Amino acid sequence: MHADLPEDQLVAYRSAVADPGDFDEFWSQTLTEARSRSLDTSIQPVTCSLQTLEVYDLRFTGADGDRVAAWLRLPKQRDGNLPMVVEFDGYGKGRGRPEQNLLWASAGYAHLELDTRGQSWSGWTSDTADPAPSAPHMPGMLTKGIRDRDTYYYRRVFIDAVRAFDTLPELPGVDPSRAYALGTSQGGGIALAATGLSDRVCGLIARVPFLCDIPRAIRITDAHPYRELIDYLRIYRDQDAAALETLAYFDGVNFARRARVPALFSVGLMDPVCPPSTVYSAHAAYAGPKTLDVWRYSGHEGGGIDDDLSALRTLGSWAHSPQMLAQILS
C-alpha cells in the first residue's frame, strides 16, 4: 500500500535535514587521517568453478587501519582496461562467495564488490570484521557507536568505500577513469556517500537508498533497520538530540548536496523499509545530473530485474562511446 505522501507531493517534497556547520571539515580530516596509512593492497587469484570470469581476492587497509576484503571479478575475454562498477551490499550482507553476483562482470565490466564490515546475517558471508568498541547499542549496526560521530559505525563503512575507489589504479584490467558506484538499500546509501566524498567516482546508481532523510524515516516507518534506531531512542530517551546530531554527518541528503557526477536513483512507492519520501529527498538534493526510476507498485525490491536493466543501459551510456554502445546493444 502507499503509506507515504501522494506522488505529486513526493515530487515537491524537500528534506529538512540541515548540513552540520563543520560537515566538510569533519570528512576532510577523517579522509586525510585514513589516507595517511598505506593501502597495502593485496590481490590474489581465486580458484573457483567459473569458466568465463576471473575472480581475485582483494584486500586493503580501510578505516582505523583495519583490513577490508572485496572481490574483483573480470571477464576472461577482454580487450584493454574495462569500466569499473564498485558495488556496495544491502544491510546484513557481506561480499558472499566468488560465484555469487555475476551480472556486472558477465556484462563486460570490471566488478569490485566490497565486503561490508561486521555484517553477514542475511545469508551472504563476510571476511571483514568491525573490531571497534562502542557503547551499548541495539542488535544490528545502525546504532553502534552512535553517541559520537568519530565512533559511529558508518564512519568506518564510508571510509572503507572511499578507500575501495582509492585502490583502482592498482588493479589489473581496470580503467580508473570510468569508475561507478552502485548499491541497493544500504548499498545505495553507501554508494551515495562515496560519490559525495570521492573524486574518483564518475557516476552513481542508487537504488531505494537507505540512510537518507533519517529523521523523517524514523517517524514514518517502524520497519527494520530503522526500527533499531527507534528502539534505541525508546530506551535511551535522553540520547535523541545527540543521536540525530551524529546522524546528520552520515545522512545521504547531505552527501547528495555535494555530488556532481551523473546519477540514477530508483524508488518503490510501496516501500516500507526506505520510505519513498526519503528517497525523493536525496534525489531532490542531488547536485549533479540525475534521473529517478519510479516503481509505483513496488516495495523495497524496487524494480528488481528492471532496475538491473535500467542500470545496464545507463552505465552503457556513461561508460562507452556512442559507437561502442551501439555495437554492445546490437
N, C-alpha and C positions, 0 to 999 in steps of 0.2 A: 504494500500500500504506500501511497505518497504521504509521508508523515512529516515532511518539511514544508517549506514555503511553496506556493504555486510557482509554476515555471517562469511566468513573467516577473514575479518578484525575485526569483533566484537570479535572473539576468541583471536586475538592478541592484542586488544586494552588495554591500561593501562591508568588509570586516572592521570592527572597532579595535582590533589588535594594534597597539602602538609600538613603534621602534623604541627599545631602550636607548637612552642617550649615548651610551658607550658600546652599542652593539658592534660597530665596525672595529673599534679598538679592541674589544674582547676577542673577536675572532682573529684579528690580525696578530695579536700577541699569542693566541693559542696555536695558530698555524706556524708562526715563527719558532715557537718552542718545539713543536713536533718536527719541523724540518731541520732543526739543529742536530737531530740524530740521523745517522746514515740509514738509508732504506735497507741496505744489506740484502738485496733481492736474491732469492734462490729460485731457480726454475729447473724442475726435474720432469723428464718424460714419464708418463704413466702407462703401464701395460694394462690394456683392457680389451674388450671384445669388439670394439668399434672398428669397422673396416674403412670408412670414408673420412673419419676425423682423427686428428691428433689431439691428445689431451696432455696438458702439463700441470703439475702441482706447483703453484706459485706461492711463495712465502715472502713476506716483507715486514719491516718494522712499522707498526701503526702507532696509535695513541699510547702515551705513557711508556714507550719502549716495548710494548707487547708485540709478540709475533702474531701475524694475521695470515690466514690462509685464503686462497682463491683457486678456482680452476681457470685455466686458459685453454679454450677449445679453438682449433683451427681446422679448416678443410685441408685434407691431404693434397688435393689438387688445387693449386692456387698460382696465380700469375702476379708476382710482385707483392708488396705490402697491402694489407686489407684494411678497410674501415673497421673501427672497433666499437662494439657495444659493451659497455660496462653495466652489468645488471646487479641490482640490489633486491634482496628477497623480502617476502612478506613476513609478518610477525610470527615468531615461533619457528622459523625455518633457518637452517644452516645451508651450506652450499650443496649438501647432498652428496651423491656419488658421481663419478665421472660420466656414467652413461645416462644420467638424467639431464633434462633441459637442453635438448639438442637443436632447437629450432634455429637459433641465430647462426651457429656455425654451419648448419646444413644449408642455410640460405646464402652462404658465401661471405659471412662476416667473421672477423676475429671476435671471440666472445669471452669476456672475463666475468666470471660470477664470483662475487665477493662473499666470503663467509661472514655471517652476522654474529659477532662475538657473543658467546654465552647463550645462544638460542638453538634449540633443536627439539622442541617438544611437539612439533606439528608434522612429524614423520620424515623430515629431511635432516640428515646427520650434520654435525658441525665438528670442526677441528680447531676452533679458536675459543679459548676461554676468556672470561672477563674477570680477572683476578682482583680488581679494585674493590676495596672495602667500602661499605656505606652504612648509614644509619638504617634503622628498621624501615622496611618497605613492604608493599603488598606483593603477593606472588606474581611473577612476571617481571618485566623490566621497566615499565612506564614510570614507576615511582622510585626506582633505585637511584639513590644519591640526590634526590630532588631538592633537598634543603639548601643546596648551594650549586650555582652554575658550574663551578670548577669540578665538582664531584659527580655531576649528573651523568647518567649512563649515555645519553645520546651525544654528549660532547665527544666521548670516545668513538662512538659509532660514526659520527660525521667526520672526525679526523681520519679514521680508517678509510672512509670513502674518498676523501681528497687525496690521501696518500696512494690509494689504488691508481688514481689517474697519474700521480707522480711517477709510477713505475713504467708507464707506457713506452718512453724512449728506450728502455732496456729490453723490451720484449721482442721475440722473433716474430716475423710475419705481420707486424702491426704498423699502420700509418698513424702516428700520434696526432697529425693534423686533421684527422677525421675520426674523432672520438666522441661517443654519445652516451649520455646517462639514461638508464631505463629502469623502471621499477613499478610494482603494483602494491597498493596499500602502504604498509610500512616502507616497502622498497621505493614507492613513488615519493614518499616524504624524504627519504634519504637521497634519492636522485635529485630532488629539488634543492635540498641543502647543498649538495656537491656542486650543482650548477651555480648557485649563488656565491660559492666560496672559491671555486677553482677556475682559472682562466684556460685550463686545458679542455673543458667541456665545450663541444661545438653544437650541441643540440640536446633537447630533453624530451623524453617520453614519460609522463607521469600519469599513471592510471589510478583512478579512485584513490588519490593520495591521502595518507594518514598524516597526523601531526600538523594539520592546518586549521587555523582559527580555533585553537584548543579551548579557550574559554566558552565559546558558543557550543562546541561539540559536547562538553560535559554537562551542558544544561538541556540538551535536546535528545540525547541518547543515553541509555544505560547498557548498551551492548559493550562487550569486551572488544578491544583492550581499554577503551576509555573508562570502562567500569572500574578498572584498577585505581584510577585517579579519584573517581568518586568515592570508592570505598576508603581510600587513604584519607581523604578530607573529612569523611564522616567520622573517622576515629580520631585523627589529629586535627581537631576543629580549629585550633589556633594557627594552623600552618597554611591556610588558604592564600593569604596575601603573599607569603614567601614562595609558595609553590608556583603561583601564577607569575610572579616576578622572574623566577628561574625559567619557566616555560617560554617566556617571551623571547629568550635568546635562541630558542630551538623551533619556533613556530614557522611553518612553511610560508606564511604570508609575508614575513619579514625577509626571508630569502628570496621570495618571488620579486620583491621590490628591487632587488639588486641583480637580477638575472637579465641578460640582454640577448642571449642566443635564441634561435627559433625553438618553439616548444609545442608539443601536442599533449593535451590533457584529455582524460575521459572521466565521465561521471555516470553513476546509475541513480536515477531519480527515486528508486525504491530502496536505496542503500541505508540500512540501519547502523552500519559499522562506522562508515565515514559519511556522515550526513551530507546530502547534496550541497547545501549552502556553504559548508566548509570547503568543498572543492571549488565552487564558484568563487569564493572569496580569494583563494590563491590564484585562480585564473585571472580574475579582475585585477589583482595587484601585480601580476607578472609584467615586467617592464619591456620584454622583448616581443617579437612577432609570435603570435600564438593562435592555436586552433583548439576547439573543445568538441570532442565527440560526446553526444548526449544519448544515453540509452534509457528511454523513458520507462520501460517496464523491467529493468534490471535492478538487482540488488548489488551486493558487494562483489559479485563476479564481474561487474561491469559488462563490457562487450564480449568477454570470453574470446573465442577464436576470432571474432570480428575485430577485437582490439589488436590481436596479433597481426591480422591482415592490414589494418589501418597503419600500424606501426611499420610494417614492411614497406608499404607504399611511401610513407612519409620519410623513412630513413633512406629509401632509394632515391628520393628527390633531393635529399640533403647531401648524400654521400657520393653520388655518381654524376658524371657529366650527362647532359641530355642524350648524347649519342650512346653512352654506355647504358643508361637507364632504358632506352628504347630496346637495346639488344637484350637486356635482362628480362624485360616484360614481354618480349615477342615469343 
